[in-house]
Amino acid sequence: MKKSSIPEEIINKIKQIIENFDDPLTKKPLKIDDPNINLAFKDNHLNISFEIDPSKIDAYLEIKKKLEENIAKIKDILSVNVILTSEKKSHPEKKVARFLVNSKNIIAIASGKGGVGKSSFATNLALALKELGNRVGLLDADIYGPSIPRMMGVYEKPVANENKKLIPLERYGIKCMSIGFLIDVDTPAIWRGPMVIKALDQMFNGVEWGVLDYLIIDLPPGTGDAHLSLAQESKLTGAIIISTPQEVALADVKKGINMFKKVNVPLIGLVENMSYFLCEKCDTRHEIFSNGGARNQALQSKIPFLGELPIDKNLRINSDNGTPIVFSDPKSEIAKKYFEIAKKI
């Protein structure tokens, strides 16, 4: 166990708590000096990694919760995360997830490039799933350009509960968490890979999400550290890729499709956003960015095509005002399309 950086007074309190519990499988008391238990302490935030047999993870979930609850009561510890890990190589397909949320489905919303409407899709999809009777969380993992706070009309700061975990902010019946809640709106996030991973860890394991049917994750554009970490360290049900029809966007979509396939994340489907524009005056359909490119790409890549979404002025207005179109005008044509996609999913 690594403990050199932890004050002796705190170490003794942690030791007393840990050694008060028995190993769920061996029924023998846990020992803080066990080589399978490692502590990392920085800026009064404590991470405890607990190496276990990955096939026995269910037996350790209750003790993980109790350790977090008890150690969080120690003075001068701001947060505590118990992370179940495994170094066993014989069954890599059973790797224990680092990012854990009690959600039946975890869906990543991705795009090959920025500016294709990924965040507005994630927001309205979350609301459509909620209106269909599901418990839904919305995690804004777009570290470099969080948009969910504005689109959901949420500007408060989250507070911590008695277990020193952040309580997600709730709006329209959706539990929301974003790095945008924690930093100033005008502060640029100039972060390297390890800082991105730490932020994701905090927004998963450091948040009291409760029980969910769906956790919708708004990813940063591209194929960077956040995508790989979530694909490898969380139990993603699958990913949805958003694209506009033109070739310059589709070229990046192919990279995203190949990345998710390489890390064995199922592709739920491809959505073509800004597919066309219906003129209010002449009622004519204008395909400003071409049309059908995403459908063709889905066919070539052998993944489902989930549908077309038009350019819609009211969608933009309501997104800017923090009143998503699925909530503010659920009977509108574009809201109906979101419901259709949610039902397919």
C-alpha positions as MATLAB code, in Angstrom:
seq = 'MKKSSIPEEIINKIKQIIENFDDPLTKKPLKIDDPNINLAFKDNHLNISFEIDPSKIDAYLEIKKKLEENIAKIKDILSVNVILTSEKKSHPEKKVARFLVNSKNIIAIASGKGGVGKSSFATNLALALKELGNRVGLLDADIYGPSIPRMMGVYEKPVANENKKLIPLERYGIKCMSIGFLIDVDTPAIWRGPMVIKALDQMFNGVEWGVLDYLIIDLPPGTGDAHLSLAQESKLTGAIIISTPQEVALADVKKGINMFKKVNVPLIGLVENMSYFLCEKCDTRHEIFSNGGARNQALQSKIPFLGELPIDKNLRINSDNGTPIVFSDPKSEIAKKYFEIAKKI';
ca = [
       0.000    0.000    0.000;
       1.269    3.467   -0.911;
       0.721    5.799    2.040;
       3.756    8.050    2.274;
       1.848   11.179    1.272;
      -1.028   10.633    3.720;
      -0.826   12.245    7.166;
      -0.375    9.677    9.934;
      -3.523   10.781   11.766;
      -5.652   10.203    8.655;
      -3.915    6.890    7.880;
      -4.786    5.581   11.349;
      -8.459    6.499   10.892;
      -8.583    4.878    7.426;
      -6.870    1.767    8.844;
      -9.409    1.512   11.645;
     -12.324    1.655    9.191;
     -10.896   -0.717    6.563;
      -9.856   -3.346    9.117;
     -13.332   -3.278   10.640;
     -14.636   -5.045    7.476;
     -14.239   -8.640    6.303;
     -13.381   -9.684    2.764;
     -16.742  -10.744    1.211;
     -15.231  -13.957   -0.191;
     -12.592  -15.118    2.302;
     -14.525  -13.780    5.322;
     -11.167  -12.725    6.820;
     -10.605   -9.148    8.109;
      -9.252   -6.731    5.535;
      -5.731   -5.428    6.151;
      -4.621   -1.974    5.087;
      -1.176   -3.411    4.260;
      -2.689   -5.958    1.867;
      -0.828   -5.624   -1.488;
      -4.222   -5.684   -3.233;
      -5.218   -2.404   -1.552;
      -3.604    0.863   -2.671;
      -4.282    4.405   -1.515;
      -3.683    7.629   -3.427;
      -4.166   10.928   -1.575;
      -3.880   14.344   -3.183;
      -5.350   17.724   -2.233;
      -7.435   15.924    0.426;
      -9.096   13.668   -2.181;
      -8.666    9.941   -1.536;
      -8.760    7.113   -4.105;
      -8.603    3.503   -2.909;
      -7.948    0.845   -5.535;
      -9.073   -2.625   -4.493;
      -7.741   -5.436   -6.681;
     -10.269   -8.272   -6.996;
     -11.190  -11.210   -9.183;
     -13.262   -9.547  -11.955;
     -15.716  -12.434  -12.025;
     -16.615  -11.720   -8.371;
     -17.333   -7.988   -8.698;
     -20.945   -8.268   -7.470;
     -19.750   -9.557   -4.096;
     -17.692   -6.393   -3.548;
     -20.186   -3.677   -4.559;
     -21.756   -3.450   -1.083;
     -18.433   -3.176    0.740;
     -17.294   -0.547   -1.777;
     -20.338    1.549   -0.873;
     -19.866    1.102    2.905;
     -16.172    1.967    2.779;
     -16.925    5.164    0.843;
     -19.685    6.148    3.269;
     -17.566    5.573    6.383;
     -14.265    7.007    5.158;
     -16.057   10.104    3.814;
     -16.855   11.012    7.445;
     -13.165   11.491    8.272;
     -12.315   15.141    8.826;
     -10.052   16.689    6.155;
     -11.040   14.136    3.482;
     -12.993   16.042    0.830;
     -13.927   13.048   -1.327;
     -13.316    9.314   -1.446;
     -13.650    6.833   -4.300;
     -13.174    3.089   -3.939;
     -12.201    1.703   -7.340;
     -12.502   -2.026   -7.991;
      -9.669   -3.109  -10.294;
      -8.107   -6.274  -11.664;
      -4.648   -7.127  -12.954;
      -5.684  -10.611  -14.083;
      -4.939  -11.166  -17.774;
      -6.610  -14.540  -18.278;
     -10.101  -13.086  -18.810;
      -9.676   -9.625  -20.369;
     -13.284   -9.549  -21.503;
     -14.310   -9.381  -17.818;
     -12.241   -6.295  -17.027;
     -13.731   -4.339  -14.133;
     -15.008   -0.938  -15.202;
     -13.272    2.068  -13.686;
     -16.202    4.408  -14.281;
     -19.256    2.956  -12.561;
     -22.838    4.248  -12.721;
     -25.923    2.255  -11.749;
     -27.615    2.629  -15.131;
     -29.200   -0.089  -17.249;
     -27.951    1.624  -20.410;
     -25.026    4.002  -20.964;
     -25.074    5.618  -24.399;
     -22.317    7.845  -25.787;
     -23.251   10.564  -28.299;
     -20.270   11.210  -30.567;
     -19.308   13.146  -33.683;
     -16.291   13.176  -35.942;
     -16.084   16.991  -35.853;
     -17.572   19.914  -33.973;
     -20.561   21.995  -35.041;
     -22.802   19.164  -36.219;
     -25.424   19.455  -33.438;
     -24.200   16.669  -31.169;
     -25.084   18.434  -27.900;
     -28.565   19.490  -29.017;
     -29.175   15.895  -30.078;
     -27.973   14.519  -26.728;
     -30.181   16.970  -24.830;
     -33.364   16.307  -26.790;
     -32.774   12.551  -26.906;
     -32.458   12.525  -23.107;
     -35.764   14.387  -22.785;
     -37.486   12.104  -25.290;
     -36.342    9.022  -23.365;
     -37.573   10.603  -20.137;
     -40.980   11.363  -21.657;
     -41.187    7.697  -22.671;
     -41.131    6.804  -18.980;
     -37.432    6.288  -18.254;
     -35.142    7.531  -15.478;
     -32.502    9.510  -17.363;
     -29.172   11.159  -16.585;
     -27.273   13.523  -18.900;
     -23.486   13.707  -18.528;
     -21.705   16.486  -20.405;
     -18.262   14.990  -21.033;
     -17.358   17.638  -23.623;
     -14.550   18.934  -21.418;
     -13.362   21.587  -23.860;
     -16.721   23.098  -24.803;
     -19.549   22.122  -22.447;
     -22.926   23.109  -23.921;
     -25.398   21.224  -21.716;
     -25.666   23.928  -19.003;
     -26.951   26.471  -21.543;
     -29.151   24.031  -23.450;
     -30.761   22.739  -20.241;
     -30.957   26.194  -18.666;
     -28.970   25.117  -15.593;
     -26.449   27.533  -14.077;
     -26.253   26.557  -10.392;
     -23.299   24.873   -8.739;
     -23.782   21.273   -7.535;
     -23.380   20.569   -3.824;
     -22.030   17.478   -2.066;
     -24.100   15.097    0.059;
     -23.118   13.486    3.374;
     -20.969   10.975    1.455;
     -19.095   13.882   -0.132;
     -20.399   13.039   -3.587;
     -21.844   15.695   -5.867;
     -25.605   15.727   -6.290;
     -26.471   16.136   -9.996;
     -28.576   19.154  -10.851;
     -32.072   18.286  -12.025;
     -33.980   20.010  -14.824;
     -37.061   18.818  -16.718;
     -36.802   15.564  -14.752;
     -33.275   14.884  -16.059;
     -30.271   14.499  -13.734;
     -27.459   16.632  -15.188;
     -23.732   16.896  -14.583;
     -21.217   18.960  -16.556;
     -17.733   20.341  -16.123;
     -19.480   23.592  -17.031;
     -21.109   23.543  -13.567;
     -17.705   23.456  -11.896;
     -15.673   26.035  -13.825;
     -16.388   29.609  -14.854;
     -18.282   29.898  -18.133;
     -15.477   31.943  -19.712;
     -12.618   29.785  -18.425;
     -10.923   27.745  -21.183;
     -10.247   24.088  -20.364;
      -6.605   23.705  -21.404;
      -6.230   20.130  -20.198;
      -3.987   17.244  -21.141;
      -4.982   13.578  -21.143;
      -4.520   12.757  -17.411;
      -6.567   15.798  -16.373;
      -9.376   14.780  -18.733;
      -9.430   11.280  -17.231;
      -9.493   12.718  -13.694;
     -12.436   14.954  -14.604;
     -14.337   11.998  -16.095;
     -13.605    9.935  -12.986;
     -15.062   12.719  -10.833;
     -18.210   13.025  -12.963;
     -18.813    9.259  -12.812;
     -17.608    8.012   -9.437;
     -17.811   11.327   -7.607;
     -21.489   11.951   -8.449;
     -24.524   10.451   -6.705;
     -26.373    9.413   -9.869;
     -28.742    6.995   -8.169;
     -30.502    4.358  -10.281;
     -31.007    5.181  -13.964;
     -32.478    3.520  -17.018;
     -30.340    5.619  -19.383;
     -27.211    7.711  -18.931;
     -26.650    9.836  -22.049;
     -23.046   11.044  -22.434;
     -22.264   14.027  -24.653;
     -18.688   13.349  -25.814;
     -16.200   15.893  -27.161;
     -15.923   15.887  -30.968;
     -13.246   13.714  -32.529;
     -11.519   10.583  -31.230;
      -9.436   11.670  -28.243;
      -8.659   10.652  -24.667;
     -12.236   10.971  -23.402;
     -13.554    8.563  -26.048;
     -10.909    5.914  -25.467;
     -11.166    6.132  -21.679;
     -14.944    5.798  -21.658;
     -14.828    2.961  -24.168;
     -12.208    1.047  -22.180;
     -13.122    1.979  -18.599;
     -16.948    2.082  -18.535;
     -19.698   -0.307  -19.489;
     -20.937    1.534  -22.563;
     -24.079   -0.007  -24.015;
     -23.197    1.618  -27.324;
     -22.526    4.818  -29.235;
     -24.572    7.023  -31.569;
     -22.682    9.114  -34.110;
     -24.062   12.451  -35.328;
     -23.068   13.871  -38.716;
     -24.143   16.381  -41.295;
     -24.541   15.072  -44.885;
     -21.525   16.660  -46.540;
     -18.334   14.770  -47.319;
     -16.083   16.891  -45.074;
     -18.084   15.698  -42.049;
     -18.420   12.096  -43.212;
     -14.659   11.702  -43.584;
     -14.332   12.226  -39.822;
     -17.337    9.991  -39.128;
     -15.462    7.048  -40.642;
     -12.663    7.568  -38.117;
     -15.166    7.544  -35.267;
     -16.835    4.367  -36.534;
     -13.485    2.602  -36.832;
     -12.407    3.728  -33.350;
     -15.540    2.373  -31.645;
     -15.236   -0.890  -33.561;
     -11.597   -1.308  -32.500;
     -12.482   -0.928  -28.812;
     -15.533   -3.194  -29.173;
     -18.206   -0.598  -28.436;
     -21.453   -1.431  -30.287;
     -22.632    1.234  -32.709;
     -26.318    1.868  -32.058;
     -26.581    3.941  -35.207;
     -25.866    7.033  -37.254;
     -28.000   10.208  -37.340;
     -27.960   12.762  -40.158;
     -28.409   16.226  -38.633;
     -29.049   19.412  -40.659;
     -30.260   17.067  -43.370;
     -32.535   19.650  -45.023;
     -34.360   22.928  -44.471;
     -38.071   23.546  -45.025;
     -38.730   27.109  -46.148;
     -41.568   28.722  -44.169;
     -42.669   30.875  -47.097;
     -42.510   28.480  -50.031;
     -42.742   25.171  -48.152;
     -39.879   23.865  -50.303;
     -37.272   21.437  -49.043;
     -33.715   22.777  -49.446;
     -30.795   20.374  -48.963;
     -28.213   22.962  -47.958;
     -25.476   20.535  -46.935;
     -26.420   17.849  -49.469;
     -28.516   14.918  -48.278;
     -28.276   11.184  -47.693;
     -24.550   11.060  -46.970;
     -25.004    9.689  -43.439;
     -27.548    7.130  -44.620;
     -25.092    5.896  -47.272;
     -22.259    5.788  -44.732;
     -24.400    3.735  -42.353;
     -25.134    1.310  -45.181;
     -21.436    1.026  -46.106;
     -20.405    0.528  -42.461;
     -23.239   -1.937  -41.821;
     -24.668   -0.017  -38.871;
     -28.277    1.173  -38.340;
     -29.399    4.519  -39.736;
     -31.570    6.172  -37.077;
     -33.014    9.049  -39.080;
     -32.771   12.554  -40.541;
     -33.137   15.780  -38.559;
     -33.773   19.076  -40.371;
     -32.315   22.526  -39.796;
     -34.927   24.113  -37.540;
     -34.938   27.716  -36.329;
     -37.051   26.955  -33.275;
     -34.662   24.189  -32.232;
     -31.848   26.737  -32.233;
     -33.870   29.379  -30.373;
     -35.016   26.977  -27.669;
     -31.527   25.497  -27.251;
     -30.101   28.984  -26.701;
     -32.863   29.756  -24.205;
     -32.391   26.574  -22.190;
     -35.799   25.158  -23.130;
     -35.149   22.101  -25.377;
     -37.658   21.673  -28.202;
     -38.821   18.241  -26.976;
     -39.929   19.936  -23.746;
     -41.098   23.317  -25.055;
     -42.925   22.093  -28.175;
     -43.313   18.277  -28.013;
     -45.868   18.242  -30.855;
     -43.592   20.010  -33.340;
     -42.356   18.024  -36.330;
     -38.733   17.983  -35.159;
     -39.721   16.897  -31.639;
     -41.659   14.006  -33.188;
     -38.484   12.946  -34.978;
     -36.598   12.837  -31.679;
     -39.330   10.646  -30.217;
     -39.089    8.336  -33.245;
     -35.335    7.961  -32.743;
     -35.758    7.416  -28.986;
     -38.280    4.628  -29.659;
     -35.863    2.969  -32.099;
     -33.141    3.031  -29.461;
];
